Amino acid sequence: MCGHASAVAVTKVFPLSALSRKQRTVLVVCGPEQNGAVGLVCARHLRVFEYEPTIFYPTRSLDPLHRDLTTQCEKMDIPFLSFLPTEVQLINDAYGLVVDAVLGPGVEPCEVGGPCTRALATLKLLSIPLVSLDIPSGWDAETGTEDGLRPDVLVSLAAPKRCAGRFSGRHHFVAGRFVPDDVRRKFALRLPGYTGTDCVAAL
């Protein structure tokens, strides 16, 4: 549900009808933890929505669910990059936007290995739009202490994390309309009102 809602958020900011063919190309960068799994599902739904996703997933999880999600993307003929170019301009030229699904709350760059750390260093230098899922990778979920990533779009999953108060990009969404009422009451969450059957709400 998070991955589907994240893809819908992308379509709201970058509607297909307004994009050139080159702008429809999306690079989805996935880490090995939960956020990476959301990124894989997001890529699959972007493909269904007729975007042209490519996935960079350098440190693959051994979790059976993550493996299944990877297989689903492969069966949909979504290409996987074997390496991420270090020349930033090559990425700027090849893709219309990038989805950051590398690190989620509580995951430090040092925990996911060198390829993901190097990918984050590259993402910091891009000039094309960056969409971060849940929190910008490298940010502290509570304090908002960040490590240089400045996304244009933030898609908070289920509810905004405290660090979202420091987000200064153009668009902020809450994605995933599935928080039970008892959880909402327990944590005094003030969730947005969703319209109709929408799974995404703009903040």
Buried (B, 14 or more C-beta within 10 A) or exposed (E): BBBBBBBBBBBBBBEEEEBEEEBBBBBBBBBBBBBBBBBBBBBBBBBEBEBBBBBBBBBBBEBEEBEEBBEBBEEEEBEBEEEBEEEBEEBBEEBBBBBBBBBBBEBEBEEBEEBBBBBBBBBBEBEBBBBBBBBBBBBBBEEBEBBEBBBBBBBBBBBBBEBBEEBEBEBBBBBBBEBEEEEBEEEEEEEBEEEEEBBBBEE
